[in-house]
Amino acid sequence: MVLILPCLCKVLTPNIVERAFKTISTKDLTQWIAANASDTLLAKRRKVQSADLFSAIIGNFGEKLREAS
């Protein structure tokens, strides 16, 4: 949302939009986001859920190994 703030302060013309697309690369944008923006709430939830799932799988696998030995 931070990236759209300038759009609210200036009248956008097709030339301005075209120039912006030509001067900013995806790599630059990705680097800026990594340095200045945190994960979204959805990304944070997915990390926690995947960690919980991984822990559950490893826990069940460990129990099965103990039972088998």
N, CA and C of each residue as an Amber inpcrd file, in Angstrom:
protein
   207
   0.8190000  -1.1930000   0.0000000   0.0000000   0.0000000   0.0000000
   0.8670000   1.2620000   0.0000000   2.0460000   1.1640000   0.5810000
   2.9410000   2.3100000   0.6080000   3.3010000   2.7370000  -0.8030000
   3.4250000   1.7830000  -1.6770000   3.8490000   2.0940000  -3.0350000
   2.8020000   2.8760000  -3.8310000   1.5450000   2.8530000  -3.3970000
   0.5240000   3.5880000  -4.1500000   0.2890000   4.9940000  -3.6160000
   0.9000000   5.3680000  -2.4960000   0.6980000   6.7100000  -1.9480000
   0.9990000   7.8270000  -2.9390000   2.0820000   7.7590000  -3.6930000
   2.3220000   8.8310000  -4.6690000   1.2000000   8.9620000  -5.6980000
   0.4990000   7.8950000  -5.9540000  -0.5960000   7.9450000  -6.9260000
  -1.7290000   8.8530000  -6.4460000  -1.8380000   9.0210000  -5.1280000
  -2.8930000   9.8580000  -4.5750000  -2.5250000  11.3370000  -4.5870000
  -1.2570000  11.6360000  -4.8190000  -0.7650000  13.0130000  -4.7250000
  -0.5370000  13.6820000  -6.0760000  -0.6770000  12.9530000  -7.1410000
  -0.3560000  13.5040000  -8.4470000  -1.3120000  12.9260000  -9.4870000
  -1.6160000  13.7320000 -10.4750000  -2.4460000  13.2540000 -11.5830000
  -1.5820000  12.3350000 -12.4420000  -2.0650000  11.1400000 -12.6410000
  -1.3070000  10.1660000 -13.4360000  -1.7240000  10.2350000 -14.8950000
  -0.7480000  10.2950000 -15.7340000  -0.9910000  10.2700000 -17.1740000
  -0.3940000   8.9730000 -17.7170000  -0.8110000   8.5660000 -18.8730000
  -0.2190000   7.3570000 -19.4600000   1.3000000   7.4630000 -19.6080000
   1.8180000   8.6600000 -19.8980000   3.2730000   8.8320000 -20.0410000
   3.9990000   8.5860000 -18.7260000   3.4370000   9.0760000 -17.6240000
   4.0510000   8.8680000 -16.3120000   4.0720000   7.3870000 -15.9620000
   2.9740000   6.7030000 -16.2000000   2.8860000   5.2780000 -15.9010000
   3.8700000   4.4960000 -16.7620000   3.9300000   4.8270000 -18.0480000
   4.8620000   4.1450000 -18.9450000   6.3140000   4.3650000 -18.5030000
   6.6540000   5.5890000 -18.1340000   8.0150000   5.8900000 -17.6920000
   8.3480000   5.1280000 -16.4040000   7.3880000   5.0330000 -15.5000000
   7.6110000   4.3000000 -14.2510000   7.8800000   2.8240000 -14.5350000
   7.0940000   2.2300000 -15.4090000   7.2940000   0.8190000 -15.7520000
   8.6400000   0.5810000 -16.4410000   9.0890000   1.5450000 -17.2180000
  10.3520000   1.3800000 -17.9310000  11.5720000   1.6100000 -17.0440000
  11.4230000   2.4040000 -15.9910000  12.5960000   2.7480000 -15.1820000
  12.7700000   1.8720000 -13.9390000  11.7380000   1.1970000 -13.5030000
  11.8250000   0.3570000 -12.3080000  11.7600000  -1.1040000 -12.7260000
  12.7800000  -1.8550000 -12.3320000  12.7910000  -3.2760000 -12.6850000
  12.1300000  -4.1030000 -11.5820000  11.7220000  -5.2860000 -11.9290000
  11.1480000  -6.2000000 -10.9480000  12.1650000  -6.5350000  -9.8730000
  13.4200000  -6.6660000 -10.2680000  14.4760000  -6.9620000  -9.3070000
  14.5980000  -5.8390000  -8.2810000  14.5880000  -4.5940000  -8.7400000
  14.6650000  -3.4490000  -7.8330000  13.4770000  -3.4270000  -6.8740000
  12.3050000  -3.6660000  -7.4010000  11.0990000  -3.6700000  -6.5800000
  11.1420000  -4.7880000  -5.5460000  11.5730000  -5.9660000  -5.9470000
  11.6780000  -7.0960000  -5.0210000  12.6720000  -6.7930000  -3.9090000
  13.7960000  -6.1930000  -4.2590000  14.7900000  -5.8280000  -3.2500000
  14.2430000  -4.7740000  -2.2880000  13.5130000  -3.7990000  -2.8110000
  12.9420000  -2.7610000  -1.9520000  11.9330000  -3.3600000  -0.9850000
  11.0930000  -4.2410000  -1.4890000  10.0850000  -4.8750000  -0.6320000
  10.7520000  -5.6920000   0.4630000  11.7900000  -6.4440000   0.1130000
  12.5000000  -7.2540000   1.1030000  13.1420000  -6.3830000   2.1810000
  13.6290000  -5.2140000   1.8060000  14.3080000  -4.3400000   2.7600000
  13.3470000  -3.4870000   3.5790000  12.1840000  -3.1640000   3.0310000
  11.3200000  -2.1650000   3.6660000   9.9420000  -2.6470000   4.1040000
   9.5220000  -3.7780000   3.6490000   8.1790000  -4.2480000   3.9870000
   8.2690000  -5.5930000   4.6910000   7.4060000  -5.7880000   5.6420000
   7.3970000  -7.0770000   6.3280000   6.4290000  -8.0240000   5.6250000
   6.4160000  -9.2560000   6.0870000   5.5010000 -10.2380000   5.5160000
   4.0590000  -9.8270000   5.7640000   3.1900000 -10.2260000   4.8640000
   1.7710000  -9.9960000   5.0710000   1.2710000 -10.9490000   6.1520000
   0.1140000 -10.6720000   6.6660000  -0.4760000 -11.5330000   7.6830000
  -0.6620000 -12.9500000   7.1330000  -1.0780000 -13.0610000   5.8810000
  -1.2560000 -14.3770000   5.2650000   0.0680000 -15.1230000   5.1740000
   1.1440000 -14.4340000   4.7970000   2.4550000 -15.0810000   4.7150000
   2.9040000 -15.5580000   6.0870000   2.6630000 -14.7520000   7.1140000
   3.0220000 -15.1540000   8.4770000   2.2370000 -16.3910000   8.9030000
   0.9520000 -16.4220000   8.5900000   0.1200000 -17.5940000   8.9310000
   0.6310000 -18.8440000   8.2270000   0.9660000 -18.7040000   6.9530000
   1.4560000 -19.8680000   6.2000000   2.7530000 -20.4070000   6.7810000
   3.6510000 -19.5240000   7.2310000   4.8980000 -19.9700000   7.8400000
   4.6280000 -20.7670000   9.1020000   3.7380000 -20.2510000   9.9320000
   3.4150000 -20.9390000  11.1890000   2.7510000 -22.2760000  10.9000000
   1.8090000 -22.3000000   9.9850000   1.1070000 -23.5340000   9.6660000
   2.0470000 -24.5690000   9.0740000   2.9510000 -24.1590000   8.2060000
   3.8720000 -25.1260000   7.6040000   4.8480000 -25.6390000   8.6550000
   5.2730000 -24.7860000   9.5860000   6.1660000 -25.2240000  10.6560000
   5.4490000 -26.2160000  11.5700000   4.1800000 -25.9340000  11.8860000
   3.4000000 -26.8520000  12.7200000   3.1990000 -28.1840000  12.0190000
   2.9160000 -28.1480000  10.7280000   2.7210000 -29.3750000   9.9620000
   4.0130000 -30.1720000   9.9180000   5.1380000 -29.4990000   9.6790000
   6.4330000 -30.1710000   9.6440000   6.7250000 -30.8210000  10.9960000
   6.4780000 -30.1010000  12.0770000   6.7120000 -30.6460000  13.4170000
   5.8360000 -31.8680000  13.6740000   4.5900000 -31.8150000  13.2480000
   3.6790000 -32.9380000  13.4450000   4.1460000 -34.1540000  12.6500000
   4.5840000 -33.9420000  11.4310000   5.0520000 -35.0610000  10.6020000
   6.2940000 -35.6880000  11.2180000   7.2420000 -34.8560000  11.6160000
   8.4770000 -35.3580000  12.2240000   8.1710000 -36.0610000  13.5380000
   7.2620000 -35.4810000  14.3200000   6.8810000 -36.1100000  15.5920000
   6.2810000 -37.4870000  15.3730000   5.3750000 -37.6140000  14.4260000
   4.7540000 -38.9160000  14.1290000   5.7780000 -39.8990000  13.5980000
   6.6950000 -39.4230000  12.7740000   7.7300000 -40.2890000  12.2260000
   8.6320000 -40.8080000  13.3420000   8.9820000 -39.9110000  14.2790000
   9.8140000 -40.3150000  15.4100000   9.1380000 -41.3620000  16.2730000
   7.8410000 -41.1980000  16.4950000   7.0900000 -42.1830000  17.2830000
   7.0860000 -43.5340000  16.5770000   6.8810000 -43.5360000  15.2880000
   6.8560000 -44.7910000  14.5240000   8.2190000 -45.4780000  14.5860000
   9.3040000 -44.6960000  14.5130000  10.6430000 -45.2830000  14.6050000
  10.8820000 -45.8940000  15.9850000  10.4230000 -45.2080000  17.0340000
  10.5930000 -45.7390000  18.3730000   9.7950000 -47.0320000  18.5580000
   8.5930000 -47.0530000  18.0140000   7.7420000 -48.2380000  18.1120000
   8.3690000 -49.4190000  17.3640000   8.9790000 -49.1330000  16.2270000
   9.5330000 -50.1920000  15.3880000  10.8130000 -50.7910000  16.0120000
  11.5110000 -50.0190000  16.8260000  12.7610000 -50.5520000  17.3680000
  12.6000000 -51.2530000  18.6770000
